[in-house]
Amino acid sequence: MNHDPRSHEAATEELVSADEGQMPYEPGGSVRAALANAMVRMKKQYYGRGPTAAKAWILDDYVFVAMEGGLTRNEETLLAAGKEDLVRNYRLAFQEAMSEVTIGAAEEITGRKVLTYHSQIMFEPTRSFEIFVLEPAPGDA
């Protein structure tokens, strides 16, 4: 992967921009919907197939995005052969490689710095999760 910071910025901007070009802080926008949509777009763009549904929650300094489905055909084939660990390890390694873009999108949408981030996937049913810990909001003690 190209580690040129401009490519990360361009990728982040592409994930953050909503379908109609509306940012979440504009009238009619929603931070939670923007987070869910950005994570789905990231999966679709970089895996070639994305989740079929997603929802995001924000509680204090925590962001949790849950996504359903979205496995590629080769991942489904590996799962059928009992290779859950291989699919999980690949997905986690890929998310680690994508962390700058993923974190950048979360920071842009929430307007807050991400202190730490973790991705996870489970099977039967297939669910993937993006978890962010945000820097406390100004005025929080």
C-alpha positions as CSV (number, residue, x, y, z in Angstrom):
1,M,0.0,0.0,0.0
2,N,1.2,3.5,-0.8
3,H,2.1,5.3,2.4
4,D,2.0,8.8,0.8
5,P,0.0,10.9,3.3
6,R,-1.9,12.6,0.4
7,S,-3.2,9.2,-0.6
8,H,-4.6,8.6,2.9
9,E,-6.2,12.0,2.8
10,A,-7.8,11.4,-0.5
11,A,-9.0,7.9,0.6
12,T,-10.4,9.4,3.8
13,E,-12.2,12.2,1.9
14,E,-13.7,9.6,-0.4
15,L,-15.0,7.5,2.6
16,V,-16.4,10.6,4.4
17,S,-18.2,12.3,1.5
18,A,-21.8,11.2,1.6
19,D,-23.7,10.0,-1.5
20,E,-25.1,13.5,-2.1
21,G,-21.9,15.2,-1.0
22,Q,-23.5,16.2,2.3
23,M,-21.3,16.3,5.3
24,P,-22.7,15.0,8.6
25,Y,-22.6,18.4,10.3
26,E,-24.7,20.0,7.6
27,P,-28.5,20.2,8.0
28,G,-30.1,16.8,7.5
29,G,-26.8,15.0,8.1
30,S,-26.2,12.5,10.9
31,V,-22.9,11.6,12.5
32,R,-24.0,8.1,13.3
33,A,-25.2,7.5,9.7
34,A,-22.1,9.0,8.3
35,L,-19.9,6.7,10.4
36,A,-21.9,3.6,9.3
37,N,-21.8,4.7,5.7
38,A,-18.1,5.4,5.7
39,M,-17.2,2.0,7.2
40,V,-19.5,0.3,4.6
41,R,-17.9,2.3,1.7
42,M,-14.4,1.4,3.0
43,K,-15.3,-2.4,3.0
44,K,-16.8,-2.2,-0.4
45,Q,-14.0,-0.1,-1.9
46,Y,-11.1,-2.1,-0.5
47,Y,-12.5,-5.6,-0.2
48,G,-14.5,-5.5,-3.4
49,R,-17.7,-6.4,-1.5
50,G,-19.3,-4.7,1.5
51,P,-21.7,-5.3,4.3
52,T,-25.4,-5.5,3.6
53,A,-26.4,-3.5,6.7
54,A,-24.6,-1.2,9.2
55,K,-25.4,0.8,12.3
56,A,-23.2,3.1,14.4
57,W,-23.5,4.1,18.1
58,I,-21.8,6.9,19.9
59,L,-21.6,6.9,23.7
60,D,-19.4,9.5,25.4
61,D,-15.9,8.8,24.0
62,Y,-16.8,5.5,22.4
63,V,-17.9,4.7,18.8
64,F,-19.1,1.3,17.9
65,V,-20.0,0.3,14.3
66,A,-21.7,-3.0,13.6
67,M,-22.0,-4.4,10.1
68,E,-23.7,-7.5,8.7
69,G,-22.5,-9.7,5.9
70,G,-20.1,-8.7,3.2
71,L,-17.8,-11.7,2.9
72,T,-16.1,-12.2,-0.5
73,R,-16.7,-15.5,-2.3
74,N,-13.2,-16.7,-1.5
75,E,-13.8,-16.0,2.2
76,E,-17.1,-17.9,2.1
77,T,-15.2,-20.8,0.5
78,L,-12.6,-20.8,3.2
79,L,-15.3,-20.7,5.9
80,A,-17.1,-23.7,4.3
81,A,-13.7,-25.5,4.6
82,G,-13.5,-24.7,8.3
83,K,-10.9,-22.0,8.0
84,E,-12.5,-19.3,10.2
85,D,-9.1,-18.4,11.8
86,L,-7.6,-17.8,8.4
87,V,-10.4,-15.5,7.3
88,R,-10.3,-13.7,10.6
89,N,-6.5,-13.2,10.6
90,Y,-6.6,-11.9,7.1
91,R,-9.4,-9.5,7.8
92,L,-7.6,-8.2,11.0
93,A,-4.3,-7.8,9.1
94,F,-6.0,-5.9,6.3
95,Q,-7.8,-3.6,8.8
96,E,-4.5,-2.9,10.4
97,A,-3.1,-1.9,7.1
98,M,-6.2,0.3,6.5
99,S,-6.1,1.8,10.0
100,E,-4.9,5.3,9.0
101,V,-7.7,5.7,6.5
102,T,-10.3,4.2,8.9
103,I,-9.2,6.4,11.8
104,G,-9.0,9.4,9.5
105,A,-12.6,8.9,8.4
106,A,-13.8,8.6,12.0
107,E,-11.9,11.7,13.1
108,E,-13.2,13.7,10.2
109,I,-16.8,12.7,10.8
110,T,-16.8,13.0,14.6
111,G,-14.5,16.1,14.7
112,R,-12.6,14.4,17.5
113,K,-9.2,12.6,17.7
114,V,-9.2,8.8,17.8
115,L,-7.0,7.6,20.6
116,T,-7.3,3.9,19.7
117,Y,-9.1,1.6,17.3
118,H,-9.9,-2.1,16.9
119,S,-11.6,-4.2,14.3
120,Q,-13.2,-7.6,14.7
121,I,-15.2,-10.1,12.7
122,M,-17.4,-13.0,13.9
123,F,-19.2,-15.8,11.9
124,E,-22.5,-17.6,11.9
125,P,-23.9,-15.0,11.5
126,T,-21.2,-12.9,9.9
127,R,-20.8,-9.6,11.8
128,S,-17.9,-7.2,11.7
129,F,-17.2,-4.4,14.2
130,E,-15.2,-1.2,14.1
131,I,-14.5,0.2,17.6
132,F,-13.0,3.6,18.3
133,V,-12.1,5.4,21.6
134,L,-12.2,9.1,21.1
135,E,-10.3,11.8,22.9
136,P,-12.6,13.4,25.5
137,A,-14.8,16.2,24.1
138,P,-13.8,19.8,25.1
139,G,-15.3,20.5,28.4
140,D,-15.4,16.9,29.6
141,A,-13.5,16.1,32.7
